Amino acid sequence: FGAVCGGASFGGSIADGIGWRWCFLSQVPVSALALVVGALVIKNPEGGFDLGRSFRDVWAKVDFTGALLLVTAICIQLVGLSLGGNELPWSSPWVISSLLGSLVLFALFLVVEAQTSAIPVIPLRLLRGRLPCLTIGARVIAVYP
């Protein structure tokens, strides 16, 4: 709650006082320290993913198809939402086809995630059950009233 109240004021005072670049550059040492402390303190749990010994074994477990489908679907959806109502009317074939295309790619992403032998980008078990569905629904209602 404190970051919401004071973050904009603090960032604005830094930007006015010493320049906007320092708002971003000041995060570099903090992030580097967090990376080093995290690498030293956080241990790999027993029974986690066994990625194998060689680079080829690790590379084989990356879900490139799912990642490509997800990124493409999100990009096409953002293009449709950015163009719709601003540059083009919502009834434009470009807007409608980009939004429908993103829905098709999202559906294809779910099919690929269900059938992949690699480590999935989004494990579908996280989306099963009542609580995840209610959480996603509440988020959609809260963000897009």
trRosetta pair geometry for C-beta under 8 A, 3 or more apart (Angstrom, degrees):
i j d omega theta_ij theta_ji phi_ij phi_ji
1 4 5.7 -54 -157 32 39 113
1 5 6.5 28 152 -12 69 108
2 5 5.8 -61 -147 42 34 105
2 6 5.7 -15 172 21 72 114
3 6 6.8 -73 -124 58 22 80
3 7 4.5 39 -180 -52 66 121
4 7 6.4 -10 -89 12 12 115
5 9 8.0 -20 142 10 56 119
6 9 5.5 -68 -154 49 53 109
6 10 5.3 50 153 -24 86 111
7 10 5.9 -59 -142 39 25 108
7 11 6.0 20 162 -14 64 111
8 11 5.9 -56 -141 42 28 109
8 12 6.0 30 158 -21 63 110
9 12 5.7 -56 -145 37 27 112
9 13 6.4 25 157 -18 63 106
10 13 6.0 -56 -149 35 29 108
10 14 6.6 28 153 -17 63 105
11 14 5.7 -54 -149 36 33 111
11 15 6.2 32 154 -19 67 107
11 23 5.5 57 -151 -128 92 126
12 15 5.6 -54 -144 38 32 111
12 16 6.2 26 158 -14 66 107
13 16 5.8 -54 -142 41 31 107
13 17 5.8 23 161 -16 66 115
14 17 5.9 -63 -138 43 26 105
14 18 6.2 -42 -171 42 65 96
14 22 5.8 -130 169 94 109 109
14 23 5.4 131 102 -79 129 82
14 26 7.5 -74 -163 -5 151 150
15 19 6.8 -32 -151 153 47 17
15 20 4.4 27 -134 -90 98 70
15 22 7.9 -172 -90 56 46 90
15 23 5.8 -5 -70 -42 88 126
18 22 4.9 8 104 10 112 157
19 22 5.4 100 74 -2 82 100
20 23 5.6 -35 -168 11 53 117
20 24 7.8 34 147 -3 69 97
21 24 6.2 -65 -167 42 45 101
21 25 5.7 32 146 -14 80 117
22 25 5.3 -58 -124 49 40 107
22 26 5.5 49 170 -33 72 103
23 26 6.6 -49 -146 24 16 110
23 27 7.9 15 148 -20 48 104
24 27 6.1 -57 -167 23 39 113
24 28 7.9 51 143 -34 64 93
25 28 5.8 -31 -165 2 49 118
26 29 7.5 -52 -169 31 43 96
26 30 7.3 32 145 -6 66 115
27 30 5.6 -67 -153 47 45 112
27 31 5.7 44 153 -23 79 111
28 31 5.9 -59 -143 38 25 108
28 32 6.3 25 159 -18 63 108
29 32 5.6 -53 -142 38 34 112
29 33 6.2 36 158 -19 66 105
30 33 5.8 -55 -149 37 29 111
30 34 6.4 29 152 -18 63 107
31 34 5.6 -54 -146 38 32 111
31 35 6.3 36 154 -23 65 104
32 35 5.6 -52 -149 33 32 114
32 36 6.5 28 155 -15 65 105
33 36 5.9 -56 -147 38 31 107
33 37 6.1 26 158 -13 67 110
34 37 5.9 -56 -139 43 29 107
34 38 5.9 32 159 -21 64 111
35 38 5.8 -57 -144 39 24 111
35 39 6.3 24 157 -19 62 108
36 39 5.9 -56 -148 35 29 109
36 40 6.4 18 157 -11 64 110
37 40 5.9 -63 -147 42 30 106
37 41 5.7 7 165 -4 70 119
38 41 6.3 -64 -126 46 24 96
38 42 5.2 -5 -172 7 68 120
39 42 7.2 -41 -97 46 14 91
44 48 6.0 -110 176 29 88 147
45 48 4.9 111 72 -47 84 111
49 61 7.8 142 178 161 126 153
49 119 6.4 13 -129 -96 148 138
51 57 6.4 127 151 119 64 101
51 58 4.7 34 165 -103 117 84
51 61 6.1 -133 -137 40 79 152
52 57 2.7 -91 101 135 157 148
52 58 6.1 -145 58 -50 103 62
52 60 8.0 30 13 45 155 109
52 61 7.5 166 4 -19 116 129
53 57 6.3 71 44 24 50 147
54 57 4.9 105 59 1 77 99
54 58 7.3 -143 100 0 46 85
55 58 5.7 -55 -151 39 37 111
55 59 6.0 38 152 -22 69 109
56 59 5.6 -53 -141 38 30 113
56 60 6.4 34 156 -25 62 105
57 60 5.9 -54 -150 30 29 112
57 61 7.0 19 155 -15 60 108
58 61 6.1 -67 -159 35 33 107
58 62 7.4 42 147 -35 65 98
59 62 6.0 -43 -159 9 40 116
60 118 7.2 -152 143 -101 53 98
61 118 5.0 142 -168 -145 41 79
61 119 5.2 43 163 -6 99 97
62 67 7.7 -25 165 -9 90 138
62 118 6.0 -36 81 -166 15 139
62 119 7.3 -22 -102 46 31 94
63 66 4.1 -6 150 34 118 118
63 67 5.9 132 101 -22 78 90
63 112 7.8 130 -173 140 112 108
63 113 7.6 49 -171 -107 152 69
63 116 5.3 31 -120 -179 113 159
63 118 4.1 174 -72 94 73 127
63 119 6.2 -120 -24 76 105 52
63 120 5.5 60 -53 -124 163 34
63 121 5.3 -125 83 -37 132 80
64 67 5.7 -59 -143 40 31 111
64 68 6.0 30 160 -19 68 109
64 118 7.9 73 4 22 63 174
65 68 6.0 -57 -146 38 26 108
65 69 6.3 24 157 -16 63 109
65 112 5.3 -137 121 -166 114 142
65 116 7.1 -175 61 -101 115 118
66 69 5.8 -57 -145 39 30 110
66 70 6.2 27 158 -18 66 108
66 109 6.1 93 -147 -153 71 80
66 112 5.0 -174 -83 113 80 120
66 113 5.3 89 -121 -76 132 79
66 116 6.0 -50 -37 -53 125 154
66 118 7.7 -152 11 72 120 119
66 120 6.1 95 -39 -150 180 70
66 121 4.5 -163 124 -2 121 115
66 122 7.8 -154 168 22 130 74
67 70 5.9 -56 -146 37 28 109
67 71 6.3 23 159 -14 65 109
67 121 5.3 153 -76 -81 69 134
68 71 6.1 -57 -142 40 28 106
68 72 6.1 26 159 -16 64 112
69 72 5.9 -60 -144 41 26 109
69 73 6.1 27 159 -20 64 110
69 105 5.6 -174 -169 -177 82 90
69 108 5.8 -132 -151 102 138 101
69 109 4.2 177 121 -87 124 87
69 112 6.0 137 12 27 157 150
70 73 5.9 -55 -144 36 27 110
70 74 6.4 23 158 -15 63 108
70 106 8.0 65 -116 -111 59 63
70 109 5.3 101 -71 -133 71 143
70 121 5.8 -127 -11 108 152 162
70 122 7.6 129 -96 -6 146 112
71 74 6.0 -57 -147 38 29 108
71 75 6.2 27 156 -18 65 109
72 75 5.8 -57 -144 38 29 110
72 76 6.2 24 160 -15 66 108
72 105 5.7 -122 100 -163 100 152
73 76 6.1 -57 -144 39 27 106
73 77 6.2 27 156 -19 63 110
73 102 4.9 109 -165 -155 70 73
73 105 3.6 -167 -86 105 97 118
73 106 4.8 132 -168 -60 151 70
73 109 6.1 -76 -13 -29 149 136
74 77 5.7 -57 -147 38 29 112
74 78 6.3 28 155 -19 65 107
74 102 7.5 104 -74 -147 16 118
75 78 5.8 -56 -148 37 30 109
75 79 6.5 33 153 -21 64 103
76 79 5.6 -49 -149 32 34 114
76 80 6.5 33 153 -16 64 104
76 98 5.2 -158 176 -165 86 85
76 101 5.3 -88 160 99 148 111
76 102 4.4 -172 93 -74 104 93
76 105 6.6 106 38 17 139 148
77 80 5.8 -56 -151 38 32 110
77 81 6.2 24 155 -13 67 109
77 98 7.2 163 -95 146 26 91
77 99 6.6 70 -126 -119 67 58
77 102 3.7 118 -64 -152 85 166
78 81 5.7 -56 -140 43 32 107
78 82 5.9 33 159 -21 66 109
79 82 5.9 -58 -144 38 26 109
79 83 6.2 16 161 -11 64 111
79 98 5.3 -110 91 -166 102 150
80 83 6.2 -61 -141 41 26 103
80 84 5.9 25 163 -23 64 115
80 94 7.8 -171 -112 135 74 69
80 95 5.2 111 -155 -155 81 59
80 96 7.9 142 -145 -43 122 9
80 98 3.4 -175 -69 98 105 115
80 99 4.2 175 157 -55 160 76
80 102 6.6 -121 11 -7 136 130
81 84 5.9 -52 -134 35 27 112
81 99 7.5 100 -53 -89 70 101
82 86 6.6 -50 166 36 53 139
82 87 7.7 25 131 7 74 114
83 86 6.4 -125 -158 56 22 95
83 87 4.8 -60 -145 53 70 111
83 88 4.8 13 162 27 100 108
83 92 7.4 -90 136 68 115 142
83 94 6.4 -67 128 114 157 115
83 95 5.4 -149 96 -89 108 92
83 98 7.3 88 37 33 130 153
84 88 6.5 -42 -96 77 39 88
84 89 7.6 3 -148 145 62 24
84 90 4.7 57 -164 -105 104 69
84 92 7.3 -156 -105 37 70 107
84 95 4.2 107 -81 -145 94 136
84 99 7.6 26 -45 -45 144 125
85 88 8.0 5 3 77 24 51
85 89 7.3 49 -83 -141 38 36
85 90 5.7 23 -56 -57 80 93
88 92 3.9 -34 161 -8 122 163
88 94 5.9 5 121 62 178 118
88 95 5.5 -168 96 -39 123 114
89 92 5.2 133 63 -35 68 92
89 95 7.5 -127 95 11 43 146
90 95 5.9 -121 -147 114 38 155
90 96 7.9 85 162 -61 58 82
91 95 7.6 58 54 59 10 124
91 96 7.1 8 -160 -43 33 120
92 95 4.5 85 66 8 95 103
92 96 6.8 -174 86 -4 48 87
93 96 5.8 -59 -138 45 32 107
93 97 5.7 27 165 -17 69 113
94 97 6.2 -57 -138 41 21 105
94 98 6.3 19 161 -17 60 110
95 98 6.1 -59 -148 36 26 107
95 99 6.4 19 158 -12 63 109
96 99 6.0 -61 -149 40 29 106
96 100 6.1 22 157 -12 66 111
97 100 5.8 -55 -139 44 31 108
97 101 5.8 37 158 -24 65 109
98 101 5.6 -52 -141 38 29 114
98 102 6.4 31 157 -21 62 103
99 102 5.8 -51 -149 33 31 110
99 103 6.7 33 151 -19 62 102
100 103 5.6 -51 -152 34 36 113
100 104 6.5 37 150 -19 66 103
101 104 5.6 -52 -149 35 35 112
101 105 6.3 32 153 -16 66 106
102 105 5.6 -54 -145 40 34 110
102 106 6.3 39 153 -22 66 103
103 106 5.7 -51 -146 35 31 112
103 107 6.5 32 154 -18 64 104
104 107 5.8 -55 -151 36 31 110
104 108 6.3 30 151 -17 65 107
105 108 5.5 -52 -143 40 34 112
105 109 6.2 45 151 -27 64 102
106 109 5.4 -49 -150 30 32 118
106 110 6.8 34 152 -19 63 100
107 110 5.8 -51 -154 32 35 111
107 111 6.7 34 148 -17 64 103
108 111 5.5 -51 -150 35 37 113
108 112 6.3 36 152 -18 67 105
109 112 5.8 -56 -146 38 30 109
109 113 6.2 30 155 -19 65 107
110 113 5.7 -53 -143 37 30 111
110 114 6.4 31 156 -21 63 106
110 124 7.2 91 -154 -101 80 118
111 114 5.9 -57 -152 34 29 111
111 115 6.5 -1 160 3 64 115
112 115 6.3 -77 -146 50 28 94
112 116 5.8 44 160 -51 70 104
113 116 6.0 -35 -131 5 28 117
113 120 4.7 77 -151 -147 87 127
113 121 6.7 -87 -103 41 112 84
113 122 6.2 -24 -133 66 153 78
113 123 7.7 -178 178 -118 114 23
113 124 5.6 135 124 -48 115 103
114 124 5.8 24 -87 -26 75 157
116 120 5.6 136 61 -87 131 84
120 123 5.1 130 68 -84 122 54
120 124 7.1 -39 130 -17 170 76
122 126 6.6 -103 178 51 82 129
122 127 7.4 52 148 -32 114 116
123 126 5.2 97 80 -10 85 101
124 127 5.5 -58 -162 37 56 109
124 128 6.8 63 143 -34 75 98
125 128 5.6 -45 -149 18 43 117
126 132 6.3 135 152 -103 59 150
127 132 5.3 -156 -138 130 36 150
127 133 7.7 79 -178 -65 68 72
127 136 7.9 24 -136 -34 87 145
128 132 6.9 64 53 37 23 136
129 132 5.7 88 68 16 89 97
129 133 7.1 -161 95 -2 48 96
130 133 6.0 -70 -154 42 31 109
130 134 6.0 25 158 -16 71 112
131 134 5.9 -58 -142 40 29 108
131 135 6.1 30 159 -21 65 108
132 135 5.6 -56 -143 37 31 113
132 136 6.2 29 159 -17 67 106
133 136 6.0 -55 -146 38 29 108
133 137 6.2 29 155 -17 63 110
134 137 5.6 -55 -144 40 30 113
134 138 6.2 31 157 -19 66 106
135 138 5.9 -54 -145 37 28 109
135 139 6.3 30 154 -20 62 107
136 139 5.6 -55 -149 36 31 113
136 140 6.4 32 154 -20 65 104
137 140 5.8 -53 -148 34 31 110
137 141 6.4 26 155 -14 65 107
138 141 5.8 -56 -146 40 32 109
138 142 6.0 29 156 -19 67 110
139 142 5.8 -57 -142 39 28 109
139 143 6.0 12 164 -8 66 113
140 143 6.3 -64 -138 44 24 99
140 144 5.8 -32 -178 38 64 109
141 144 7.2 -72 -116 63 15 70
141 145 6.8 51 177 -97 57 63
142 145 7.4 -10 -156 -60 17 89
